[in-house]
Amino acid sequence: MEMEPNPQKYFNYHHTEADVFEVVDKRELELEATTLTSMVYVIDQEGI
């Protein structure tokens, strides 16, 4: 399981001086966080 950000947006700032939290796409971050949280929940409940 890993976070796989949209590569079309990810490398606009990644590993540059502009790579700061303020440029993170809020919607993309929320979608990734929700996905990872759901996966952790399922793994916890199902014991996978």
C-alpha positions, 0 to 999 in steps of 0.5 A: 500500500502506498500513496500514488499522487497524480503525476501530472501535478506531482512533479510541478514542485516536487524536490524543488525550492517551491516544494512547500505545503502551501502548493499542495492541491487540497483536494488531491491530499484529501482524496489520498488521506481518505483512501489510506485511512480506509485501507488501514481501517479495512486491514484492521477490521479484516486482519489482512 
